[in-house]
Amino acid sequence: MTPIVSADVAVVGAGPAGLAAAVAAAESGAAVVLVDAGAQPGGQFWRHRPETVAPEQDGRGHHGWPTYLDLRARFDAARGRGRITYLPGLQVWMAQQIHPVQGDDGGFTLRTTPTAAVAALEASVGSQTVVARRLVLGPGGYDRQLPVPGWDLPGVMAAGGIQAFIKANGILPGQRFVIAGTGPFLLPVAANIAEAGGKVLAVLESSSPTAWLPHLRAAAGVPEKALEGAEYAAVFARHRVPYRTRTIVTEVLGTDHVSGVKTAKVDAGGRVRPGTERVYEDVDVVGFGWGFTPQMELPLSFGIQTRLDADGSLVGVVDERQQSSVPGLFLAGEVTGVGGATLAVLEGLAAGTAAAGGTVSPEKTAARHRRFAEAMHLAHPVPPAWQDWLAPETIVCRCEEVTARQLTDARESLGARDARTLKSFTRAGMGWCQGRVCGFAAACLGAGPGSAPTVESLSGSAKRPLAAPVGIGELAALETSDN
Amino acid sequence: MNSASDVLVIGAGVIGAATAYFATQQGLTVTVLDKGLPASGTSSACEGNILVSDKELGPELELTRYSLGVWHGDLAEHRRLWEFESKGGIIVASRESSLASLNRVMAAQARYGVVVEKLDPDTLRNAEPNITPDALGGARYPEDCQVQPMLVAAHLVRLATDAGARFVADTPVTGFLRSGDRITGVRTPRGDFSAGSVVNCTGTWAGELAALAGVNVPVLPRRGFVMVTEPLPPMVHHKVYAAEYIDNVGSSDAGLQASPVVEGTPSGTILIGSTRERVGFDGTVSTNALRLLAGNAVALFPFLEHVKAIRHYHGFRPYCPDHLPVIGHDERAPGLWHAAGHEGAGIGLSAGTGKLLAQALSGQAPDLDLSPFAPARFGERKENSTTHREEATA
């Protein structure tokens, strides 16, 4: 029998959104359970070295570290008062709504299983079932990836994966890096590498700085972003990191490991400009980042209302209190629209307060950050012509080794126009990662060249009835109480 | 008005796809409509079974054997398109009582020409080295096969269109066109489609479509969950199920039943099926269903206890109260035909159903007598039957 932990408010995720939500809910008087896949609070954004090994950390390479320290102190205090039960190292594999019965307003059940990595590191708390009246989901997101020839070679990483590696280990995953994709996030990744002693041969940005011109008002609303930009410029100058715009990696070179990249200039639509090709040699890590994909499986499992955000991602619709279309279910952070850590904290504070029954006043700062995020998405789009970069034999789904040709054939001859049907016909997205890596790309290929995927197509690929792998022995030992 | 065709197939699941394919082979002009994309209903939420081993004696076994011949005959040249695999099925008995029932079923099936081989504990362990040490014996059915069902439906639609058929996606039927009593086509948001014959291949929705034509075709959904493991090296070599499965297939019990059906796939994942429940179209995940599936699978293959499930899916088997499909012309609504209600056997039976129906649609006598599957067995026109029931209740 799995132990059951009950609370007023359950929070999933201990990154900026979830940590803020847990703190706010506890400070509003609620009994809180915080479930997180990581071994210690911070999430991906404030991922840091194990506190058992390095108890004092100065937050070098982090942004908003004082905010983390503040939230962390309040979190520790609330735990000390017994207001927060902290369950690290657990993944939620299924979340269910308890439907209201007379005189009771229902609630939520979370079924969890130990995270493989954490379970291996230390004595895990073991699976827990969490029952709560209100639920705040702050599961964050992960790097959005677009396939190009050679991207399945060892040495190709997600830009965020490189950053997480450095933050968690304090060392680099290689020596000579090329960072490519689009968006401001490429900058801190490259800066972290350079500051840690790595050589960044180039940062390749597919968009152009002039893409920001129509959005200067939104940018001016968040002046701290300009300061961050200036910091990166200084780091790049100090370490001689070339920053090339309107440039993409057209092919990753290498036989059994990355050895170099081929690049080219592109026009505003992402079409390669002939004669601009160039080769970078002696590269051992390539980091790609095309924005982020919000982690939507838990929100979607409740059937919430969704929408397409400015970056083409599927996100949840929320009201000003961060409540989704399901009463009692609150969303914070990237699942309501990719907007960065500052916004995630503000949303988490609002969601946690609201979930605890407190009053949330409209936030001007959050509105400014949302406008900035939208401007950023519009200035750094996934290039419409990206499908042209694929060779027919380029692997799109790495788990199941499905090629671009198989996917376009399925679209053209078998009528597979959405991600779900493409998955049925080709197995793209059926492997270990369940389409987390290739889902967006496959949905684009289903939509056809130059087209963006619809809400329906993205929902079909992001619905995962098991939100995390779970042991069959564990399932066999489930209690029989429900439906 | 869209151009008229000889045959208008409603539904591009595996049954509609096979019907369309064989109708074009008969030289008929065919249009296929689907409310969504090909294979988006039960065909995409099943295990792709072509099973002889689980069939009761009677018309369904006849249709199964005929269908198997079509898979190995007419459709053999396309087998690679849909990953046709002659993997064979094994039924395992772990109790003396179920071993006795299994022996009885085997003997009866063998009399009807089903190829079945008795397995003692040693031969069973040779065939499936990871089977539970509790297994007392089993039976091997070398004729049991497997396909990738979505690819069957999609490629049969594609082969039909290559042969001149027209496929129109995203086109739900909203009503029927009539000339007097006769059905002459359908109404859709994309305009009217007229045809000499309209074939209802809408699976679990067949009852609703039939009701639009005023006839009673009681096809109902029976939910099933299937669990999928992480990819592994080959551990399960056949489709392996427990002797109790046979009892559940024919059962009319509305409650949750689960009997272990475990099989490896070419991609390395292991499929663990399957539950049977009558809960309407409720898609809510049932932890009871997952628990039963997991527990039964571990009982059959103990190594599974330490394997992870990476996803599960559910589908709705279209079934009729008498557990026989509805195949043939509906004399209560002339011009309307049905091919639906194949329950959990639709993939296997699709090839035979499509071929027989195409023969009948083109005016030939079908190779196999379709009368056991006749739609009229459900009584008079819907309005009348409703009236009759009300009178009876009163």
Contacts between the chains, C-beta under 8 A, distances in Angstrom:
chain1	res1	chain2	res2	distance
A	94	B	285	6.5
A	94	B	287	7.4
A	96	B	285	7.1
A	96	B	287	7.8
A	111	B	287	7.5
A	301	B	285	7.8
A	400	B	267	6.5
A	410	B	154	7.7
A	413	B	158	5.5
A	414	B	38	6.8
A	414	B	154	4.0
A	414	B	155	7.0
A	414	B	157	7.6
A	414	B	158	5.7
A	415	B	37	5.8
A	415	B	38	5.6
A	415	B	154	7.0
A	415	B	157	7.4
A	415	B	158	7.9
A	415	B	167	7.0
A	415	B	169	6.0
A	416	B	37	6.9
A	416	B	154	7.3
A	417	B	37	6.5
A	417	B	169	8.0
A	418	B	37	6.9
A	420	B	40	7.8
A	421	B	37	4.9
A	421	B	38	7.5
A	421	B	39	7.3
A	421	B	40	6.7
A	421	B	44	7.8
A	421	B	150	7.8
A	424	B	39	6.2
A	424	B	44	4.9
A	424	B	150	3.9
A	425	B	39	7.9
A	425	B	150	5.7
A	425	B	151	6.1
A	425	B	154	5.7
A	427	B	267	6.3
A	430	B	267	7.2
A	430	B	269	7.7
A	430	B	311	7.9
A	431	B	231	6.8
A	431	B	267	7.7
A	432	B	230	6.3
A	432	B	231	6.8
A	432	B	310	6.5
A	434	B	310	6.2
A	434	B	311	6.2
A	464	B	311	6.5
A	465	B	285	6.0
A	465	B	311	6.0
A	465	B	312	5.3
A	465	B	313	6.8
A	466	B	309	6.1
A	466	B	310	6.3
A	466	B	311	5.2
A	466	B	312	6.1
A	469	B	230	6.4
A	469	B	308	4.0
A	469	B	309	6.7
A	469	B	310	5.0
A	470	B	308	6.3
A	470	B	309	5.7
A	471	B	305	7.5
A	471	B	306	6.8
A	471	B	307	7.4
A	471	B	308	5.6
A	471	B	309	7.6
A	472	B	227	7.5
A	472	B	229	7.0
A	472	B	272	7.5
A	472	B	294	4.7
A	472	B	297	6.4
A	472	B	298	6.2
A	472	B	304	4.9
A	472	B	305	6.1
A	472	B	306	7.9
A	472	B	307	5.4
A	472	B	308	7.1
A	472	B	309	5.6
A	473	B	294	7.4
A	473	B	298	6.5
A	473	B	304	7.8
A	473	B	305	3.7
A	473	B	306	6.3
A	474	B	294	8.0
A	475	B	227	7.8
A	475	B	290	5.1
A	475	B	291	6.0
A	475	B	293	7.5
A	475	B	294	3.6
A	475	B	295	8.0
A	475	B	309	6.5
A	476	B	291	6.3
A	476	B	294	4.0
A	476	B	295	4.0
A	476	B	297	8.0
A	476	B	298	5.3
A	476	B	305	7.2
A	477	B	291	7.9
A	478	B	287	5.5
A	478	B	290	6.8
A	478	B	291	4.2
A	478	B	294	7.8
A	480	B	288	6.1
A	480	B	291	6.7
A	482	B	286	7.5
A	482	B	287	5.1
A	482	B	288	6.6
A	483	B	284	7.0
A	483	B	286	5.5
A	483	B	287	7.5
A	483	B	288	6.5
